[in-house]
Amino acid sequence: GLFGKRGGGNRGFGGGGDDSSGGGRPKAPGLKGIGIIVGLLLTVWILSGIYIIDEGTRGVVTRFGAYQSIAMPGPHWHLPYPIESVQTVDVSSRRRITIGYQAVSAQQTRPVLSEALMLTEDENIVNVQLAVQYQVSDAAQFIFEFVDPQQTLKELTESALREVVGKRRMEFVLTEGRAEVAQQTRDLITSVLEEYDAGIEVVEVV
């Protein structure tokens, strides 16, 4: 009925005469019916833009793929897909990368000698294992500045560690210099991350 279809009238087998009402033949869709359907679809599309950001996360809102804004925890609305979209980033959890070893399980690790073996100033080779804990400090930079932020941080950390170890003697690295090597490696990593606006904050280097 909304689309203007008439109820058909049945003719008897022997019935003659003219059906002047045109019963049984559909007419053009009614504007009211089309309007209701379009309105329902539009409402569903608009409501699809509602989203909630959890505590400890940030929402990076993009419009046609370009950065638009940061959404804080709570309910929000954005222009629905495909105009805008939201990507959530955990900014509260501590993440971790390792150099020189990999965690096999919670209690077991295995060495990665291609990362661990480093040359010291006095041309000795030391086996160095290092862990970096970090957090996301800027969700937008973390997403947009690097294709793979964690791999970038890992490569940067290994490079910084090799530079620091290469300026120290073996005995110093293996004994009283451990804390100094870790601190100088952290300082070097931090300075590079700030220069490139990576959106990463180094929390601890061990």
Disulfide bonds with the S-S distance in Angstrom:
none
